[in-house]
Amino acid sequence: MTDLHTLWLTETIRLREEHAGALEDAEANRLARNAGGDLPSRIKARALWLAERDGLTRALQHWLQGARLALIVLAALALISGAGLGFAALGDGLAPVNVFWALGSLLGLNLILLLSWASGLVFAGDYGATLGRLWLWLSEKLARDAKAAHLAPALLLMLQRRKLNRWVLGLLINGLWLLAMLSALAIVLTLMATRRYGFVWETTLLTSDTFVAMTQALGALPALLGFNVPSVEMIRASGDSALNIESARHAWATWLVGVLLVYGVLPRLLLALWCLWRWHAGKGRLGLDLNLPGYAQLREPLMPSSERLGVSDVAPPQLHQVESASSAQHSDGALLVAIELDDQRPWPPPLPNGVKDAGILDSRESRHTLLEQLTRFPPARLAIACDPRRSPDRGSLALISELARCAGATRIWLLQAPPGQALDAERLGDWHAALHQLELPFADCAPLNWLETGHD
């Protein structure tokens, strides 16, 4: 996960909350506060946790895979298009090649689109290229992940703030046209190496002096690189018919290759390198805009010591799986805690040596205090005592999940009914189903030996 990916996911979370409402983020805020740092660092830590929980991290990986596949598809189309330009320019060799028609086929569309991109860059500012939009659309389709819907808009918004989208799209456009021009150049060289071509120029309105001047003007820059330019006599003679002279064919062929290289390949190569340089130079300036409402409202829950606990969103179709965030290397000790027990039960039970009692969590403050302590000092083993006479509501299950993620290993102790009472079988079944979904081990006997020794 690079810094760019982190910023990208953070912006995606902001967009998602802006369109769909605030996410349940009590645990994310607590972990972000515990991680410390300035406000941008805490916002990123919160976003990464939420993205991992809600599957956005995996969606980003799918989107990147789709983007690479889309880039491969566009590159293949560019290579095929360039080869088509080369074949269209020279033909099958049975008829003489009109040099200026060949140049128009090889360079005409490229130069028109190059001027269009440059004028859009200068006058329109953030130029939205069709090729760039096609790439983004293909990337989203090939990702095949419904959760990736906000990724592309988030990327564009993040880049537009620093005006970097023009350089990303410029790199894409010029890179693909560079591939097309290289493909056309390769086909032209291959055809000229394997077939014999004659070159002519034809006109009805213009004079031969015009073609002499145009040929010499276009060949001036290639001549600096060592490419041949046909002499004035060769140019004038080629206006009548294709010269059957080896030196004339060679001069026209090298002139054509030189013009294609200098006016087709090199501009795209230089522009692609320039866009790449501007992208790398501006990428380090990317950051969060803390003035945006989505980030400004996070200052209060992330920077102060207070937070809001509880559940405020609609019940999810499936509970989030519990994966311990504490490794054995950073956890130590054993802890027993109970959730919302009444006065009918004496608590705590006699505990073996080394096992600490965390009391009964029956208020928001007690939950907050214990979660803060477990985040800083996670236990190796944690037993959570629950009263199965109560319903396994979302608040209790969310608290169990948060507690379990703070410990190396967790077990649930479903307490027996007090003397003279019986457990409701249906409600007990609901507890079993919920704990199975959370993939947490549970039993109706006290796991004191496991807490003390780490085994049964």
N, C-alpha and C positions, 0 to 999 in steps of 0.2 A: 504494500500500500504506500504509494508515493505521496508527497505533499499535495500534488495536483489532484490525486484521487480523493484525498481527505477533504480538500476544499470543495471538490465536486459533490461528494456525498453530503457535506454540510449544506450546500446550496440546494440540493435535492430535497433534503428533509425540510428546509425552510419553505420551499415551494409546495411540498405535500401538505404541510400544516396550514399554509395560506389558503389552499383550495379545499381541504377536507376537514379542517379544524385541528385543534391541539391534540397531540398524541399523549397517551399515558406515559409519563416520563419521570415519575417519582424516583425510581431506582436509578435511572440514567442521570438525573440531576445530583443525586447523592454521590454516585461514583465519580462524577465530574468534579464536584466540590472536593472530594477526598484526593483526587489527582492533583489539585492545586494548579498554580499558574495564573496567567492573566485571563481576562474574559474571553478573548478569541480562542485560547487553548482549551478552556472549559467548554465553550460552545462546540468545538470540534470533537472533544472527547464524548460529549453527550450525543452528538450526531452519529459518531461511529458506533456507539453502543446501540442506539435505536436502529441504525441501518443493519447491524448484524442481527438484531432481534427480529426485525420485520422482513429480512430477506433481501434488503436493497444491496448489500455487499455482493451477494451472489448474482443479483440482477445486473450490477455493474460489470462483473466478470463476463456475463453472457453478452452484454452490450458491446464490450470491447472485442469479444470473439466475433460478434456480428459485424463490427466495424472493420476488423481485419479481413473477413470474408468479402465484405462489400468493396474494400479497397482492391482485393485480388480480382474481383469481377470487373471493376472499372479499369484496372491495369490491363487485363486481358482484352477488354474492348478497345482500349487505346492502342495496343499492339496490333490488333486486327485492323483497326481503322488506318493506322499508319501504313501497314502493308498494302491495304487497298489503295491508298494515295499513290504509293510507289508504282503499283501495277497500272493504275489509271494514267499516270504521267508518261510512262514509256511505251505501254502497249506491248504487242507481241513481236515487234521488230520487222514486220513485213512492210510497214509503211514508214516513211521518214517521220522523225519526231519534231513537231513544232516547238522550239525551245521556250517560247513565251507562254504557250498553252501548257507546257509541262511545268513551268514555274508557277503558273496560276493554280494548277492542280495541287502542287506540293505545298505552296506557301499562302495561297489566297485566303482560305478559311482560317488558317492559323493566325495570320497577321490581322485579319478583321476582328477575331475574338480577343487577340492580344490588345489591340487598341481599345476594344470595348471594356476589357477588364481594367486597363490603366486609367481610362477616363472615369469609370465608375469609382475607382480607388481615390482619384483626385477630387472629383466633384460631388460624388454621393456619399463619401465617407465610408460608412460600414456597408460595403458592397455585398449584397446577398446573391451569390452566384447560383445559377440553376444547378450546376454540377455539384456544388457543395450541398444544396438541399437534397439532391438525388442521393448523395452519399449518406446523409443523415437518415433519410427515409429507408434506404436499403439496410443500414445498420440496425435500425429498430425492427424491421421485418425479419432479418436474419437472426436477431437475438432471441426471438420467440419467448419472451418473458413479459407478462402483463405488468409486472412491477417496474419495468424499465420505462414506463410512459413519461415520467418526469425527468429522466436523465438527460435527454437531448435538450429540452428547454433550459434546464439548469446549467448545462455546459455553455450554451449560447449566451445566457444572461451573465454568467460569470466572466466570460471572455469579452463581452461587449463593454463592461465597465472599464476595462483597460485598453479597449480598442484592439484586442488581440485576435478577434475572430477574422479580421481581414487578412492577417498574416497566415493563419491556419488554412483558410480557404484558398489564399494565394499559393501556398505551398502545395496544396492538393491539386489545384488547377494547372499550375505550371509544371508540376511533376508529371501529371498525366499527359500533358501536351509534349513534354520532353520525351516521354516514352514513345508517343506517336511519331514524333520527328525522327527519333533514333531508329524506329522500326521502318519508316519510309526510307531513311538513308541506307539502312542495311539492304532493303529490297532493291533500291536503285543500284547499289554497288554490285549486288549479286546478278542482276539482270545485265548490267553492262559488262560484267566479267564473263558471262556465258552466251551473250547474243551480240550481234553486230548491228549497231544503230547508226543511221544517218540523221543529221540535224539540219533543219531549215527554219527560215522565218518567212512569213507571208503577210502582205498588207495590200490594201486597196487605196487607202487615203494617205498613209504616211510615206515619207521618203526613206531611202536607204540610210541617209545621214542620221535620221532619228534613231534607227535601230543600232547603228554604230555607236552613237552616243549613249544609248541605254545599256548596251552590252558592256561598254567600257566602264560606265559609272557603277553598274552592279558588280563588276569584277574587280573594282579597285580594292576593296577590303579583303576579299579572298586572295588577291595577288600578294598582299602583305604576308599571308600565311604560306605562300609558295604555290598557290594554284595558278594554272595557266589561264590566260585570257586570249581568245582568238584575235589574230591580227585583223587590221582593217580590211585587207584583201580577202581574208577568209570570211569575214562577216558579209561583205558585199556579195561574194560569190555564192554564199549559202542562201541568198534571197532568190536565186533562180532554181536551184535544185540541190539536193544533198550531195556534198562533195565526197567522191569515192577515194579520198586520200586519207591514209592512216593518221597523219599528223593533224588533219582537220577534225577527224572524228575524236581523236584523243584530246584536242584542245577544247572542243565543245563539251565533251564528257566531264573533264576536270573542272571546267567553268561551272557547269550545272551542279556538280557535287559541292564545289566551293561555295556557291551562292546558297544552296540548301543548308550547308553547315553553318555559315556565318549568319544568315538571316532567319533560319528556322531553328536550329539546335542551340546555338550559343545564347540567344536572348532568353529562351526558356530556362536554360541551365543557370544563367546568371540571376534571373528573377527568382527561381526556386531557391537558390542559395541565399539570396537577399531576404526572402520571406522567412527562411529557416533561421537566419541570424536575428532578424527582428523578433521572431517568436521566442528564441532562447533569451534574448536580451530583456524581453518584457515579462517572461514567465515568472521571474523572481519577484515582480511587483504585485503579483496576484495576492489577494487577501480578502478578508470579510469586511463588508460594509456595515459597521455596527449601527449606522443610522437607520437601517431598514427596520420597519416595525417588527418583523419576525425575530430579529436579533436583539433589538432594544428591550423587548419585553422579557428576555432571558436574563437580564442583568440582576433583577431582584432574586429569582430563585437560585442562581448560580454563584453569585458573589457573597451575599450575606450568609449568616448561619442558619436562617430559618428556611423552612420548606413546607409545602402543603402535601399531606399524606391523604391517601384514599383513592377510590376508583370513581372516575367520572365519565368514562366512555361506555359505548355499547359493548355487550359481552361478545368476545371473539368466538368464532366457530370452534376453535381448538386452543387449549391452553399452551403457553410457551413451554418448551421442554427445558428442564433444569439441567444446566451444565455448570459444574463447579468452576468458579473463576479463581479459586485459590489452590495452588499446587501444594503438594506435601512439603516442599522445601520451605515455604513461607508460612505454614500453619503449624500450630502447636497446641497441646492440651485438649481437654474434653469439656463439654458444656451441655447442661440440661436446661431447657426452657419450656414453659407451658404457655398455651394460648387460651385466654378467656375462660378460666376455670371459676366455678362458683365456690361459695363458702362451705359446701358439703364435703369437700375433699381436703384432707390435711396435706399441706404442701410446704416444703419439698419432702420427698421421701428420704430415708437415710441413704446418703451417697458414699461410695467408696472413696478412698484416697485419690487425689488428683483430678476428681470430677467436681466442677464448680456449678453452682446454681445461679441461673440468670433471672430467676423469678418468674412472675406471671405477666404476660403482655396483655393488658386490658385497657390501654389508653394509647392515644396517638403519641404522647410524649415518651412513653416507655418503649414503643416500637422505634421511634426515631432515635432514642439514645442507644438502644441495643444495636441497631443496624449501623450506626456510626462507629460503635466500638468494634463490631465484627469486621467492618470494612478495613479498619486499621490493624486489628489483631485477629485474623481469622483462626478459628479452632481447627484442629485436625479431625475431631469427631464432634458431631452435634446431634443430640436427640431432641425431638420436638414432641411434646405431649399435647394431645388434642382430645377434647371431649366429644365423642361421636354422638352424643345426644343432641348436639347442635348440628344444623345443616352445614354442609361444606360450601359456604357461599364464596363468591368471587374474591371478597376481601381477604378471607382467611387463606384461600389457596394462593393468592398473590403474595401474601406475607410469607407463607411457607416456602414459596419459590425463591423469594428474595433471601430468606435466611439460609436456604440450602445452597444458594450460589455463593454465600460468604464462607462456606466451610469446606474442608477437604472431603469429608464423607458425612452423609446425613441419614438418619433413620427416624421414622415416625412411630410414636407410641400412642396407639388408640386405647385410651383408658377404659377399664371395666366400669360397669354401672355401679353406683353406690349401693350399699346393702338395702334390700327391699325394693329396688328398682330394676328394670330390664331395659335393654337397648332395643330400639326399633330396627327390625331387620332391613326394611327398605332404606332407611336413612344410613345404616351401616354399609349397605351395598353401594349407596351413592359415594360414601367416603372411599370405599375400595376402588370404584371406577375412576374417581378423580385422581387418587394417588397412583393408580396404574398409568393413567395418562401422563402424569408428571414423571413417571419412571423412578419413583422413590420407594425404597423398601419400607414395609410397615409390619407391625405385629401388635398383639394385644397384651404382651408381657413386657416388663420393664427391661430395656436394653442396657442395664447397669454394667454387666460384665463386659460388654462390647465397649462401653464408654471408658472403662478402666484399662482394658488390655488391648483393645483394637480387634478382638476376635471373640467368637462365641464359645 
